[in-house]
Amino acid sequence: MSTPPSFIHRWLAICALLPALLPGPARADDASRPIHQLRVYEIFDDTRGAFHDRFRDHAARIMAKYGFEIVAIWDGRGDDGRPQFVYLLEWPDERAMREGWEKFMADEEWARIKRVTAREHGQFVGDIDERVLSPADYSPRTSFLRD
């Protein structure tokens, strides 16, 4: 008896299908094909609202300073019923992704906001799962943000 697909597997399948639904075929010779990063955070019911406030009002703004391009954000529940926060980022390449994350995680304002909100609300995030996705050479669309 097989187990049902997990939440992350369903989201990966959806993300894989999205390019087929969008116009604008990719050129096979395009060397500037972006990559995507799918991030899934386990969040908690009692801090869910505060988590969303912090991400919307602070994290997204600070991330933008370091080249984060947020394609989409979803709210859902895992197979275990726990709330999850899922978002998809688009990066020019893996180097830009690594550098962006290093700068974001070292940002003093972000560190301060995390300390203040943790004192006020408690823990916001449990497990974090991520996937770095590169388009297949036959993907009909390689970017969600550019034509």
C-alpha positions in Angstrom: 0.0 0.0 0.0 1.5 3.3 -1.0 1.5 6.4 1.1 -0.3 9.5 -0.1 2.0 12.2 -1.6 3.2 14.8 0.9 2.3 18.4 0.8 5.7 19.4 -0.6 5.4 16.8 -3.4 2.0 18.2 -4.3 3.5 21.8 -4.4 6.4 20.6 -6.5 4.0 19.1 -8.9 2.0 22.3 -9.1 5.1 24.3 -9.6 6.2 21.9 -12.3 2.9 22.4 -14.1 2.7 26.2 -13.8 5.2 26.9 -16.7 2.9 24.9 -19.1 0.0 27.2 -18.2 1.9 30.4 -18.8 2.7 32.0 -22.2 6.2 32.6 -23.6 8.3 29.6 -24.6 11.9 29.6 -23.5 14.7 29.5 -26.0 16.9 26.4 -25.6 20.0 28.6 -26.3 19.2 31.1 -23.5 22.2 31.1 -21.2 20.6 33.4 -18.7 17.9 30.9 -17.4 17.0 31.7 -13.8 16.6 29.1 -11.1 13.8 28.9 -8.6 13.8 28.1 -4.9 10.8 26.6 -3.2 10.7 27.1 0.5 8.3 25.4 2.9 8.1 26.5 6.5 6.3 24.7 9.3 4.5 27.4 11.2 2.3 27.2 14.3 -1.4 28.0 14.7 -0.9 30.2 17.7 1.8 32.4 16.0 0.5 32.1 12.4 -0.9 35.7 12.2 2.2 37.2 13.7 4.4 35.2 11.4 2.5 36.5 8.3 2.7 40.1 9.7 6.4 39.7 10.1 7.0 38.2 6.7 4.8 40.7 4.9 5.9 43.8 6.8 9.5 43.1 7.3 11.1 40.0 5.8 9.8 40.6 2.2 11.0 44.2 2.3 14.5 43.3 3.6 14.8 40.4 1.3 14.2 42.7 -1.7 17.3 44.7 -0.7 19.3 41.6 -1.4 17.9 40.5 -4.7 15.1 38.2 -3.5 12.3 38.1 -6.1 9.3 36.5 -4.6 7.2 34.9 -7.3 4.3 33.6 -5.2 3.3 32.9 -1.6 0.9 30.2 -0.4 -0.6 29.3 2.9 -1.5 25.6 3.5 -1.4 22.6 5.7 0.8 19.6 5.6 -0.4 16.0 5.6 -0.2 16.1 9.4 -2.6 19.0 9.5 0.0 21.5 10.6 0.1 24.9 9.0 2.7 25.6 6.4 3.9 28.7 4.7 5.2 28.1 1.2 6.9 30.6 -1.2 8.7 30.5 -4.5 11.7 32.7 -5.3 13.3 33.4 -8.6 17.1 33.9 -8.8 19.4 34.7 -11.7 21.6 31.8 -10.6 22.8 29.8 -7.6 25.6 32.2 -6.8 23.1 35.1 -6.5 20.9 32.9 -4.3 23.7 32.0 -1.9 24.9 35.6 -1.7 21.4 36.9 -1.2 20.7 34.5 1.6 24.1 35.3 3.3 23.4 39.0 3.2 19.8 38.6 4.4 20.8 36.4 7.3 23.5 38.9 8.3 21.2 41.9 8.1 21.1 43.7 11.5 17.6 45.0 11.1 16.3 41.5 10.3 18.2 40.1 13.4 16.6 42.8 15.6 13.1 42.1 14.2 13.5 38.4 14.8 14.6 39.0 18.4 11.8 41.4 19.2 9.0 39.3 17.6 10.3 36.1 19.3 10.2 37.8 22.7 6.7 39.0 22.0 5.2 36.0 20.3 7.4 33.0 20.8 8.6 30.6 18.2 7.4 31.3 14.6 9.0 28.6 12.5 9.6 24.9 13.0 11.1 22.8 10.2 12.2 24.4 6.9 12.3 22.4 3.7 13.6 23.8 0.4 14.2 22.8 -3.1 16.4 24.5 -5.7 14.7 24.0 -9.1 16.4 24.4 -12.5 14.3 24.4 -15.7 14.5 21.5 -18.0 15.8 22.4 -21.4 12.3 21.8 -22.9 10.5 23.8 -20.3 8.0 26.1 -22.1 8.8 28.9 -19.7 11.9 29.4 -17.5 10.9 32.6 -15.7 7.8 33.7 -14.0 8.9 37.3 -13.7 10.4 38.1 -17.1 9.2 37.7 -20.7 
